[in-house]
């Protein structure tokens, strides 16, 4: 079992930046791909970014490409999402997820473990 805890969310003005963190505990972090997803009120959960193990392959949603960067510190069992040039449409609850099969997929159903989420609110 892997427990995931997100942090770093908050309220920021449009154009600002936030850095989300997701720390894993329980089983080893080793071998797991990690992903970030988000869900805005009244909308479905959507893919944001993912990274493979050990971290040289990444993929991004078109809506965040060039603004967000996913990375991981395997020694600290932590994955990060650096979010720059934030827009009001980035407002959502952000979740991290872990995939024990290392697929770094865009599909939520391929992830085995999920955190509780951290709220990001971008004001205009």
Rosetta blueprint (number, residue, H / E / L):
1 X L
2 X E
3 X E
4 X E
5 X E
6 X E
7 X E
8 X L
9 X L
10 X E
11 X E
12 X E
13 X E
14 X L
15 X L
16 X L
17 X L
18 X E
19 X E
20 X E
21 X E
22 X E
23 X E
24 X E
25 X E
26 X E
27 X L
28 X L
29 X L
30 X L
31 X L
32 X L
33 X E
34 X E
35 X E
36 X E
37 X E
38 X E
39 X E
40 X L
41 X L
42 X L
43 X L
44 X L
45 X L
46 X E
47 X E
48 X E
49 X E
50 X E
51 X E
52 X L
53 X L
54 X L
55 X L
56 X L
57 X L
58 X E
59 X E
60 X E
61 X L
62 X L
63 X L
64 X L
65 X L
66 X L
67 X L
68 X E
69 X E
70 X E
71 X E
72 X E
73 X E
74 X H
75 X H
76 X H
77 X L
78 X E
79 X E
80 X E
81 X E
82 X E
83 X E
84 X L
85 X L
86 X L
87 X L
88 X H
89 X H
90 X H
91 X L
92 X E
93 X E
94 X E
95 X E
96 X E
97 X E
98 X E
99 X E
100 X L
101 X L
102 X L
103 X L
104 X L
105 X L
106 X L
107 X L
108 X H
109 X H
110 X H
111 X L
112 X L
113 X E
114 X E
115 X L
116 X L
117 X L
118 X E
119 X E
120 X E
121 X E
122 X E
123 X E
124 X L
